[in-house]
């Protein structure tokens, strides 16, 4: 009797997707909120990117110089070979670029804040935005927004003021910037000062927590220390406006301030993020990482990324990355894929943590793909950095996500993304890779596939994995 098992049936080869296919394929529900449009008069993205490139040209120049001159193994590398900007390196860059050492250091700091250069301990390397600088307008704009977010670090803060007073002004400036954006023109500094004073007062009132219930009388032997005098706000406002002007967010002079087109666009982007958070369909911003990811599982990719941005904007980056990686360690493969999609939105700040989990077997393929894309490799080609075993493990993990959350036809189509050219080779390598969900994936695939012969082969492989046979 001739066996009908397809011993060498060829699979139609398709390029493996850079992450779990399940989230992308299952995100079929349309976003409930149409894509917002920037205010009338906002330049087109290409023009905004041109402005950002112009404003960051000096920083990009120093970053490109460092990439060339400080790369380990180059004859002109720094003595430690790590690309650090030592005094000698700053002098060498100044000589090569025709600048002063102070200008080099200022441009270097700007490059770091914009993500053109990433510093890890005592070593530095070019950021992914530098790799995409000339070809990707969105990367350029994200770099400028990163600098805009760090405006308080881009300009020396007043040394004669209490850090708490400076922090209050930094916390109050978003409202000042929103007012500037809505005004769409020059605003007198006196008016901005009134608004700043109101917002600082609100912040102080919000922090004033009066305990409920009777309180013990203060001990007479311990006199209450006098309250520190409030710091004068005019010099702090002037510092904030000069700092924002230094990053290109506004112009400041003659007693008034005006947002630049880039600054107005960036404030609008921030306001839209707040609106997305407020209008989250499932209240995802209030959820822990796992709940947020589950809430995003049914959204289309663009809507899901908007949810990720809103969720991230509401919490410190460090704790958010920790939460996402903790969710990725769980048993749900769909959440694993979505967690790394959210980490793509985080970008460079997540790099040390992602690198730290690259040796965790369940997270390794996802982490390697994330790091490859972070280093500038095209997402369509990033899978090539995986070994055959890692690619097979990822294929099984993605199939597990499809089996748990998708539909049978989707699981059958997932078969086409395997790197193995034949079904028998795929089954042999799936059995060898040792994924804990192998049996369930193979059983689900056998039940879903319309070809009886192929389904029989898959069931046999599932049985052999289950019993430990060969």
Order of alpha helices (4+ residues) and beta strands (2+ residues): alpha-alpha-alpha-alpha-alpha-beta-beta-alpha-alpha-alpha-beta-alpha-alpha-beta-beta-alpha-alpha-alpha-alpha-alpha-alpha-alpha-alpha-alpha-alpha-alpha-alpha
